[in-house]
């Protein structure tokens, strides 16, 4: 519907009808206005499948929803590093929405993994904003290609479940811009979501839903978002203030209470009716965008989408260890599958994203089409207790096998929406099982079903580790395909696996506050912290093995110096030097040299996933613009490129640099600085104008020159390095004491000339 037609409809609406459009009709539906032909449409939970409820609705996954296909969760799909895969997955979700008449699915969930303890990390993509942004954009493009809307969530700085509805994230401006806003920024600009969902929490004391800065100034005016903002379910504190700030739609229904407050505010003059009109226009635009493009003949094809789920998970699985090439398994090997999750896999998390799966394909079921294996349950996950009978049976079967695959992971009650984890450990009964099996079986492989990093005290005892994450309802088939080599694993970790919880960047503050979460680690989130500190980790960001080998060579950059107005082209040749086809994730990091501000030693600035046949070589090319070299400057309140040398790194992962090249980047934007008598000499000398003015003064001061000559040390007590350091850190005012004849008036004249 055209803009003028929507505005004409709004002109015919009563104030009460317009206020009513600003909240839901019930738990999942938006209001319609029958007399004006405005339909009621439905939204429903995602982000990795449909959780569509018709009766007894809730937002925590308590009541059952209609059957649907559970696709791999965000923690898994991010590990694919594959934009095309996410787009294809989005298309499948979009088709399912069309089939059941859902106008908007509530996802993707794209909050940064600030700590591995966050109970909802299984829904989220990465600790890195570029990965989160690119994966979310691809999924959004896929879903919206089917004329179904998305709702990017949870905007903003929603990184813990503890007190998530009232907690205040205390975050500085630079950290918000470089990490937490950046995850949303690229996705919003690139994929143009129909809606965005604001989070429950406050930021620096203000509820996000009442922040004009985030919902209007940044999201709409700066990034160009033109859809509507909806609240998370129940995330409304002051409805009128939220409407003014840019929160358009309150979900779920407020029973008319908040609608009446909107009407009252307009009537008493505290709310301009044009604000309500604009809100209605944004909501109606999306409603008609769906209804006028509704595809009537789409049907739910469960089997087809189950195949999509299986194919997707195959690309997401990360091979973490493969000692002595224990994998892939030969079909003739005598293999034992041990662990409850081989038969009843944990494949999704708890809460609002919990899918009523059409079917679940386990590894025990899937392997029947590939090879003969024996199976033992090994443990139960209802309580964390060692079941001697189950363990004894598992050890007996393991002893008789040539290879054992233990299916382990986190039970449902270890990670879920609503609460955070307290530790990184697997259930003790699983660790005991693995260690007991390793005592009698040297060829032990562990397959992990988990939504976030876990500690692995048995890492050095097992020969293989396969990270399957929460891989959706077809995870069993995907795991079997990887174990037996039908699929070459190509996933890479989109998050760091730390050795200990105490090693994590926000260990001292995460979950510790009552009403505030202090982001004292700043921009040092995930690998930005570990690499900068040279902190040993279990597995680094970007890490993953393959059944083949890749060789990198011939790295090129198209220039050796540039300004921040130019684009740098980086290319590298990648060759498959193994004997089977495989996919490689090429990662480009930028490492700044010496800088005036504290920065991570490196940051991921580009990546791509390529497929290579044995012996095949491809040239992979990337373009890096100013943002690849920039940090957020809090004086300018904008991105700023500091002049200097930057190293472009081709990384196997965040820790392993394969190739590198250096480039001199000149920042053309200059920061106006005001110097005072307390400005240090070193800072003055780094300013070309100040250096020139000050140099003229010093060269014209005969007494200063004579003093410098007289103070040349011949005893060795004062080194050149010492003198240089002292001069670098000396405030300008101290020249009054150390330079004979220097006057305050002369220094003030210098400052006046420099500050012009």
C-alpha positions in Angstrom: 0.0 0.0 0.0 1.3 3.4 -0.9 2.3 5.9 1.8 -0.5 8.3 1.0 -3.1 5.5 1.2 -1.8 4.5 4.7 -1.9 8.1 5.8 -5.4 8.4 4.5 -6.4 5.4 6.6 -4.8 6.9 9.7 -6.8 10.2 9.1 -10.0 8.1 9.3 -9.1 6.5 12.5 -10.2 7.7 15.9 -7.7 8.5 18.6 -8.7 5.4 20.4 -8.1 3.2 17.3 -4.7 4.8 16.7 -3.7 4.3 20.3 -4.9 0.7 20.0 -2.7 0.0 17.1 0.3 0.7 19.4 -0.2 -2.6 21.3 -1.1 -6.2 20.5 -4.6 -7.6 20.3 -3.4 -10.6 22.4 -0.2 -12.5 23.0 0.8 -13.0 19.4 -1.5 -10.8 17.2 -1.6 -7.2 16.3 -4.9 -5.3 16.3 -6.8 -4.7 13.1 -9.6 -2.2 12.4 -12.3 -4.1 10.6 -14.3 -1.0 9.5 -11.3 0.4 7.7 -10.1 -3.0 6.2 -7.0 -3.1 8.4 -6.3 -6.8 9.1 -4.9 -8.4 12.3 -1.6 -10.2 11.7 0.4 -12.7 13.7 3.9 -12.6 14.9 5.6 -15.6 16.6 8.8 -16.8 18.1 12.0 -17.8 16.3 14.8 -17.5 15.6 15.6 -21.0 14.5 12.1 -22.3 13.7 8.5 -21.6 14.3 7.2 -21.7 17.8 3.6 -20.9 16.9 1.1 -21.1 19.8 -2.7 -20.8 19.4 -3.9 -21.6 22.9 -2.4 -20.9 26.3 0.2 -18.6 24.9 3.4 -17.7 26.8 6.9 -16.4 26.0 9.0 -19.0 27.9 8.2 -22.1 26.0 6.0 -23.5 28.9 3.0 -24.4 26.8 3.2 -26.5 23.6 3.3 -25.0 20.2 2.3 -26.4 16.8 4.7 -28.9 15.2 7.5 -27.3 13.1 11.0 -28.0 12.0 13.7 -27.1 14.5 16.7 -25.9 12.6 20.2 -25.5 14.1 20.5 -22.8 16.7 22.5 -19.6 16.4 25.5 -20.9 18.3 25.7 -23.6 15.6 24.9 -21.6 12.4 27.4 -18.9 13.3 30.1 -21.6 13.3 29.4 -22.1 9.6 30.8 -18.7 8.8 28.7 -19.2 5.6 26.4 -16.3 4.5 24.8 -18.3 1.7 24.0 -21.1 4.1 22.2 -18.7 6.4 20.3 -17.2 3.6 19.1 -20.6 2.4 18.1 -21.4 6.0 16.2 -18.1 6.2 14.3 -19.0 3.0 13.1 -22.2 4.6 11.9 -20.4 7.7 10.2 -17.8 5.6 8.3 -20.4 3.6 7.1 -22.0 6.8 5.9 -18.6 8.1 4.0 -18.1 4.8 2.5 -21.6 5.1 0.9 -20.9 8.5 0.2 -17.1 8.0 2.9 -15.7 10.3 3.8 -12.2 9.2 6.9 -11.7 11.3 9.2 -14.1 13.1 11.0 -12.9 16.2 14.6 -13.2 15.3 17.5 -13.3 14.5 18.8 -13.1 18.1 22.2 -11.4 17.8 23.4 -10.2 21.2 27.2 -10.4 21.8 28.5 -13.4 23.8 30.1 -11.3 26.5 30.5 -14.3 28.8 30.1 -18.0 28.2 27.8 -18.0 31.2 24.8 -16.2 29.6 21.9 -18.6 29.7 20.7 -17.6 26.2 24.0 -17.8 24.4 22.8 -20.8 22.4 20.5 -18.4 20.5 23.2 -15.9 19.9 25.9 -15.9 17.2 29.2 -14.7 18.4 31.5 -12.8 20.6 32.5 -10.8 17.5 30.2 -8.1 16.1 31.2 -8.7 12.5 30.3 -12.3 12.6 27.1 -11.6 14.4 26.1 -8.9 12.0 26.9 -10.8 8.8 25.1 -14.0 10.0 22.1 -12.1 11.1 22.0 -10.1 7.8 22.1 -13.3 5.7 19.3 -15.0 7.7 17.2 -11.8 7.5 17.7 -11.5 3.8 16.6 -15.2 3.4 13.5 -14.9 5.5 12.4 -11.5 4.0 12.9 -12.8 0.5 9.7 -14.8 1.2 7.8 -11.6 2.1 7.9 -12.4 5.8 9.3 -10.0 8.3 12.1 -10.4 10.9 12.6 -8.8 14.2 16.3 -8.3 15.0 16.7 -8.8 18.8 17.4 -7.9 21.6 18.4 -4.3 21.0 20.6 -3.5 23.0 23.4 -4.7 25.4 21.3 -7.6 26.6 24.0 -10.0 27.6 22.8 -11.7 30.7 19.6 -13.3 32.0 20.0 -12.3 35.6 17.5 -9.5 36.4 17.2 -9.0 32.6 13.9 -7.0 32.9 15.3 -4.3 35.2 19.1 -4.6 35.1 21.2 -1.7 33.9 24.1 -2.4 31.6 26.7 0.2 32.5 28.6 0.6 29.3 30.8 3.4 28.0 30.1 5.0 24.6 33.1 3.5 22.8 32.3 0.0 23.9 28.7 0.3 22.8 29.7 1.6 19.4 32.5 -0.9 18.7 31.0 -4.0 20.1 27.3 -4.0 21.0 25.8 -1.5 18.6 28.2 -2.7 15.8 26.5 -6.2 15.8 23.2 -4.6 14.9 24.5 -1.7 12.7 25.8 -3.7 9.8 22.8 -6.0 9.7 20.3 -3.2 9.9 22.0 -1.3 7.1 22.5 -4.3 4.9 19.4 -6.4 5.4 16.8 -3.7 6.3 14.7 -5.8 8.8 11.0 -5.1 8.9 11.1 -4.8 12.7 13.5 -4.5 15.6 12.8 -5.7 19.1 14.1 -3.6 22.0 15.4 -5.4 25.0 14.2 -5.4 28.6 17.2 -3.9 30.2 18.4 -0.4 30.9 21.6 1.1 29.6 23.4 3.5 32.0 20.1 3.9 33.9 17.7 4.4 31.1 15.4 1.7 29.8 16.2 0.9 26.1 12.6 1.2 25.3 12.6 4.7 26.5 15.8 5.8 24.9 15.4 8.2 22.0 19.1 8.0 21.5 19.1 4.3 20.6 15.6 3.9 19.0 15.4 7.1 17.0 18.7 9.0 16.8 20.9 5.9 16.1 18.6 3.2 14.8 16.4 5.4 12.5 18.2 8.6 11.8 21.7 7.3 11.6 21.3 3.8 10.3 18.2 4.4 8.1 15.9 1.8 9.8 12.3 2.3 8.4 10.3 -0.5 10.1 8.7 -0.5 13.5 10.2 -1.2 16.9 8.4 -3.7 19.1 9.0 -4.3 22.7 10.2 -7.6 24.1 7.3 -9.3 25.8 6.5 -7.2 28.8 9.4 -4.8 28.3 7.3 -1.6 28.8 8.0 0.7 31.8 6.4 4.0 30.8 4.3 3.6 27.7 4.0 7.3 26.8 7.8 8.0 27.2 8.5 4.8 25.2 6.3 6.0 22.4 8.1 9.3 22.3 11.4 7.6 22.2 10.4 5.4 19.2 9.1 2.2 20.6 6.1 1.7 18.3 4.4 -1.6 19.3 3.9 -2.9 22.8 3.7 -6.7 23.0 1.8 -8.5 24.3 -1.6 -6.8 24.8 -1.9 -4.6 27.8 -5.6 -5.1 28.2 -6.2 -1.6 27.1 -4.4 0.0 30.1 -1.5 1.5 28.2 -3.7 2.4 25.2 -5.8 4.6 27.5 -2.6 6.3 28.8 -1.7 7.2 25.2 -5.1 8.7 24.7 -5.0 10.6 27.9 -1.5 12.0 27.1 -2.7 13.3 23.7 -5.8 14.8 25.3 -3.8 16.6 28.1 -1.2 17.8 25.6 1.8 15.9 27.0 2.0 13.8 23.8 1.7 15.2 20.3 -0.8 13.2 18.3 1.5 13.3 15.3 3.8 10.9 17.2 0.9 8.5 17.4 0.2 9.0 13.7 3.8 8.3 12.7 3.8 5.2 14.9 0.6 3.9 13.2 2.1 4.6 9.8 5.2 2.5 10.5 3.1 -0.4 11.9 0.5 -0.3 9.1 3.2 -0.2 6.5 4.6 -3.6 7.7 1.1 -5.1 8.1 0.2 -4.4 4.5 3.7 -5.3 3.3 2.9 -8.9 4.4 -0.9 -9.1 3.6 -0.5 -7.7 0.1 2.3 -10.1 -0.7 0.8 -13.2 1.1 1.6 -16.4 -0.8 -1.6 -18.5 -0.6 -0.4 -21.8 -2.0 2.6 -22.5 0.3 2.4 -25.7 2.4 4.5 -27.0 5.2 6.9 -29.5 3.7 8.3 -31.0 6.8 10.5 -33.6 5.1 12.1 -31.0 2.8 12.8 -28.7 5.7 14.2 -31.6 7.7 16.7 -32.0 4.9 17.6 -28.3 5.1 18.1 -28.7 8.8 20.5 -31.7 8.2 22.4 -30.0 5.5 22.8 -26.8 7.5 24.1 -28.6 10.6 26.7 -30.5 8.5 28.2 -27.1 7.6 28.2 -26.0 11.3 30.0 -28.9 13.1 33.5 -28.0 14.3 36.2 -30.6 14.5 38.3 -29.6 17.5 40.7 -32.5 17.8 41.7 -35.3 15.5 44.8 -37.0 16.9 46.3 -39.7 14.7 43.5 -39.1 12.2 41.1 -41.1 14.3 38.4 -39.5 12.1 36.8 -40.2 9.8 35.7 -43.6 10.9 36.0 -46.6 8.5 32.7 -48.4 8.1 34.3 -51.7 8.9 35.6 -50.5 12.3 33.9 -51.9 15.4 32.5 -48.7 16.8 30.5 -48.1 20.0 28.2 -45.1 20.5 28.0 -44.2 24.2 25.9 -41.6 25.9 22.3 -40.6 26.2 22.6 -37.9 23.6 23.4 -40.5 20.9 19.9 -41.8 21.2 18.0 -38.7 22.4 20.1 -35.7 21.4 20.0 -32.4 23.0 19.5 -30.2 20.0 17.9 -27.0 21.1 17.7 -24.7 24.2 14.9 -23.9 26.6 12.6 -20.9 26.6 10.9 -18.9 24.0 12.8 -20.4 21.1 11.8 -24.0 22.0 10.3 -25.8 19.0 7.8 -28.6 19.1 9.8 -30.6 16.6 8.1 -32.6 13.9 10.7 -35.3 14.4 14.1 -35.8 15.8 16.8 -37.8 14.1 19.3 -39.3 16.5 22.8 -40.6 15.7 21.8 -44.1 16.7 19.0 -44.0 14.2 21.0 -42.3 11.4 24.0 -44.6 11.7 21.9 -47.6 10.8 22.1 -46.5 7.2 25.9 -46.3 7.3 27.5 -48.9 9.6 26.9 -51.2 12.5 27.5 -49.8 15.9 26.8 -50.9 19.5 25.1 -48.5 21.9 25.1 -47.9 25.6 23.3 -45.1 27.4 26.2 -44.5 29.8 24.5 -41.7 31.9 21.2 -40.1 32.6 20.9 -36.3 32.7 17.8 -35.9 35.0 20.2 -35.6 38.0 24.0 -35.3 38.0 24.8 -38.6 39.6 27.0 -41.5 38.4 24.7 -44.4 37.6 27.0 -47.4 38.2 24.9 -49.8 36.2 24.9 -47.5 33.1 28.6 -46.7 33.4 29.6 -50.3 33.9 27.6 -51.3 30.8 29.3 -48.5 28.8 32.8 -49.5 29.9 32.2 -53.1 29.0 31.0 -52.1 25.5 33.9 -49.7 25.1 36.4 -52.3 26.0 35.0 -54.6 23.2 35.1 -51.8 20.5 37.9 -50.5 18.3 36.7 -46.9 18.6 34.3 -45.3 21.0 32.3 -42.2 20.4 30.9 -40.6 23.6 28.0 -38.3 23.1 28.1 -35.7 25.9 26.8 -32.2 26.5 24.8 -29.9 28.7 21.4 -31.0 29.9 18.3 -28.7 29.5 18.6 -27.5 33.0 22.2 -26.3 32.6 21.4 -23.5 30.0 18.2 -21.8 29.3 16.4 -18.5 28.9 15.7 -17.0 32.2 18.9 -17.8 34.1 22.6 -17.9 33.6 25.1 -20.7 34.0 27.2 -20.7 37.1 30.2 -22.6 35.7 31.7 -24.1 32.5 31.5 -27.7 33.5 29.8 -30.6 32.0 27.8 -32.7 34.5 30.3 -34.6 36.6 28.7 -38.0 35.7 29.7 -37.3 32.1 33.2 -36.4 32.9 33.6 -39.5 35.0 32.2 -41.6 32.2 34.7 -40.2 29.6 37.7 -40.6 31.9 36.7 -44.2 32.8 36.3 -45.1 29.1 39.7 -43.4 28.3 41.4 -45.8 30.8 40.5 -48.8 28.8 40.0 -47.4 25.2 42.7 -45.4 23.6 40.6 -44.5 20.6 37.9 -42.3 22.2 36.1 -39.5 20.5 33.8 -37.0 22.2 30.8 -35.4 20.4 29.5 -32.3 22.3 25.9 -31.1 22.3 26.0 -27.7 24.1 25.0 -24.2 23.5 28.1 -22.5 24.7 31.7 -23.3 25.8 32.5 -26.1 28.3 35.6 -27.1 30.2 37.2 -30.3 28.9 39.4 -31.8 31.7 39.7 -34.9 29.5 41.0 -33.1 26.4 44.4 -34.6 26.4 43.1 -38.1 27.1 40.7 -38.4 24.0 41.8 -38.6 20.4 38.9 -36.7 18.8 36.5 -33.9 19.8 33.6 -32.9 17.7 31.6 -29.8 18.6 28.0 -30.2 17.3 26.5 -27.4 19.4 22.7 -27.5 19.5 22.3 -28.6 15.9 18.5 -28.9 15.4 16.3 -31.9 14.9 18.5 -33.5 12.3 21.7 -33.2 14.4 22.1 -37.0 14.6 22.3 -37.5 10.8 24.8 -34.5 10.5 27.1 -35.9 13.2 27.1 -39.4 11.6 27.9 -37.9 8.2 30.9 -36.1 9.7 32.1 -39.0 11.8 32.1 -41.3 8.8 33.5 -38.8 6.3 30.4 -38.4 4.2 30.9 -34.7 5.0 34.2 -33.0 5.6 33.7 -30.7 8.7 34.2 -27.0 7.9 32.8 -25.2 11.0 35.0 -22.7 12.9 34.4 -21.5 16.4 32.6 -18.1 16.5 33.5 -17.8 20.2 36.6 -18.6 22.3 36.6 -21.7 24.5 38.5 -20.5 27.6 40.5 -22.9 29.9 38.8 -21.6 33.0 35.9 -19.4 33.9 38.4 -17.2 35.8 40.2 -16.5 32.5 37.2 -14.8 30.9 37.3 -11.0 30.4 34.4 -10.1 32.6 34.9 -12.8 35.3 35.2 -10.2 38.1 31.9 -8.4 37.3 29.6 -10.8 35.3 26.5 -11.6 37.3 27.9 -9.9 40.4 25.8 -6.7 40.5 22.3 -6.4 41.9 20.7 -3.8 39.7 23.8 -3.0 37.5 26.0 -5.0 35.2 29.3 -3.1 34.9 31.1 -3.7 31.5 34.5 -2.9 33.0 36.3 -5.0 30.3 35.2 -2.4 27.7 36.0 -3.4 24.1 38.1 -6.4 25.3 35.4 -9.0 24.7 36.3 -12.6 23.6 39.4 -13.0 21.5 40.1 -9.2 21.7 40.9 -9.9 25.3 42.7 -13.2 25.0 45.0 -12.2 22.2 45.8 -8.9 23.7 46.7 -10.4 27.0 48.3 -13.5 25.4 46.0 -15.6 27.6 46.2 -19.3 26.9 42.8 -20.7 25.8 41.3 -24.2 25.3 40.4 -23.4 21.6 40.7 -19.9 20.0 38.1 -18.0 18.1 38.0 -19.0 14.5 39.5 -22.5 15.2 38.5 -25.6 13.4 40.1 -28.6 11.7 39.4 -30.4 8.4 39.9 -33.9 6.9 42.0 -32.1 4.3 44.8 -29.5 4.4 45.0 -26.0 3.1 48.0 -24.0 2.1 48.0 -20.1 1.9 50.3 -18.2 -0.3 50.8 -15.1 -2.4 49.2 -12.6 -0.1 48.9 -9.2 -1.8 47.7 -5.7 -0.9 47.1 -3.3 -3.7 49.0 -0.4 -2.0 51.5 0.1 0.8 50.1 3.5 1.9 46.6 5.0 1.8 44.3 7.6 3.3 41.1 6.7 5.1 39.2 7.8 2.0 40.5 4.9 0.0 39.8 1.2 0.0 42.5 -1.5 0.5 42.2 -4.6 -1.6 43.7 -7.7 0.0 44.1 -11.0 -1.8 45.5 -14.4 -0.9 45.8 -17.8 -2.7 44.3 -20.8 -0.9 45.1 -24.3 -2.1 43.6 -27.7 -1.0 46.7 -29.8 -0.6 44.9 -32.8 0.8 43.2 -35.7 -0.9 39.5 -34.8 -0.3 37.3 -31.8 -1.0 36.8 -29.4 1.8 35.8 -25.9 2.8 38.0 -23.3 4.4 37.1 -20.1 6.3 39.6 -17.4 5.2 39.9 -14.8 8.0 41.4 -11.3 7.7 42.5 -9.5 10.9 43.7 -5.9 11.2 46.4 -5.2 13.9 47.1 -1.5 14.7 50.6 -0.5 15.6 51.4 2.0 18.3 48.3 4.1 19.0 47.3 6.9 21.4 44.3 4.9 22.6 44.2 1.4 24.0 43.0 -1.0 21.3 42.9 -4.8 20.9 46.0 -6.2 19.3 43.8 -7.4 16.4 40.2 -7.5 15.2 38.5 -9.6 12.6 37.6 -7.3 9.7 36.6 -9.7 6.9 36.0 -13.4 6.2 34.8 -15.7 3.5 34.1 -19.4 3.2 35.3 -21.2 0.0 35.1 -24.8 -1.3 38.1 -26.4 -2.9 38.5 -29.8 -4.6 41.8 -31.7 -4.0 44.6 -29.8 -5.7 42.4 -26.8 -6.4 43.6 -23.3 -5.8 41.5 -20.1 -5.5 42.4 -16.5 -5.0 40.2 -14.9 -2.3 39.8 -11.1 -2.4 38.6 -8.7 0.3 38.1 -5.0 0.4 38.8 -3.0 3.6 37.5 0.5 4.0 38.1 3.1 6.7 36.0 1.2 9.3 38.5 -1.7 9.2 41.1 0.7 10.7 38.9 2.9 12.9 37.9 3.1 16.5 35.1 5.1 18.0 36.5 8.5 19.2 34.5 9.8 22.2 35.6 13.4 21.6 34.3 13.4 18.0 31.5 11.0 18.8 32.3 9.3 15.5 34.6 6.8 13.9 38.2 7.9 13.7 41.2 6.5 11.8 44.5 7.3 13.6 47.4 7.7 11.3 50.0 4.9 11.6 51.2 1.5 10.5 48.7 -1.3 10.5 49.3 -5.0 9.9 46.9 -6.9 7.7 46.9 -10.6 8.9 45.6 -13.7 7.2 44.7 -15.9 10.1 44.0 -19.6 10.5 42.2 -18.4 13.7 42.6 -15.5 16.1 45.9 -16.9 17.4 47.6 -18.3 14.3 48.8 -15.8 11.8 49.7 -17.4 8.4 50.6 -14.3 6.3 50.8 -10.6 6.9 51.6 -7.3 5.2 52.0 -3.8 6.6 50.4 -0.6 5.3 50.7 3.0 6.3 47.3 4.6 6.8 46.8 8.3 7.0 43.8 9.6 8.8 42.5 12.6 7.0 40.3 13.7 9.8 42.1 15.7 12.3 41.1 16.1 15.9 41.3 19.7 17.2 43.3 19.7 20.4 43.7 22.4 22.9 47.1 22.5 24.5 47.9 23.9 28.0 50.9 24.5 30.2 50.2 21.0 31.5 50.5 19.3 28.1 53.5 17.0 28.0 56.3 17.7 25.5 55.9 14.3 23.8 52.3 15.1 22.9 53.3 18.5 21.5 56.0 16.9 19.4 53.6 14.5 17.8 51.6 17.4 16.5 53.2 18.7 13.3 52.1 22.3 13.8 53.1 22.4 17.5 56.4 20.8 16.6 57.2 23.4 14.0 56.2 26.3 16.3 58.0 24.9 19.3 61.1 24.0 17.2 61.4 27.6 16.1 61.2 28.9 19.6 63.9 26.4 20.9 66.3 27.1 18.0 66.0 30.8 18.7 66.7 30.5 22.4 70.5 30.6 22.7 70.3 29.9 26.5 68.3 26.8 25.9 70.8 25.5 23.4 73.8 26.3 25.7 71.9 24.4 28.6 71.4 21.4 26.4 75.1 21.3 25.5 76.3 21.8 29.1 74.0 19.0 30.3 75.4 16.4 28.0 76.4 13.6 30.4 79.8 12.0 30.0 79.7 9.9 33.2 77.1 7.4 31.9 74.7 8.2 34.8 72.2 9.8 32.4 71.4 7.9 29.2 70.0 9.2 26.0 66.9 7.0 26.6 66.4 8.5 30.1 66.7 12.1 28.8 64.3 11.3 26.0 61.8 9.7 28.4 62.0 12.7 30.7 61.5 15.2 27.9 58.6 13.1 26.5 56.7 13.3 29.8 57.7 16.8 30.9 54.8 19.3 31.2 55.4 22.5 29.2 55.3 24.5 32.4 58.5 22.8 33.7 60.5 24.6 31.0 60.3 27.6 33.3 62.5 25.7 35.7 64.8 23.9 33.3 65.4 26.5 30.5 67.2 29.6 31.7 65.5 32.8 30.6 62.2 31.1 29.7 59.2 33.1 30.7 55.6 32.2 31.3 54.6 34.9 28.7 56.8 33.2 26.1 55.2 29.8 26.8 51.7 31.4 26.6 52.6 32.9 23.2 53.7 29.5 22.0 50.4 28.0 23.1 48.4 30.8 21.5 50.2 30.1 18.2 49.7 26.4 18.4 46.0 26.6 19.5 45.0 28.9 16.6 
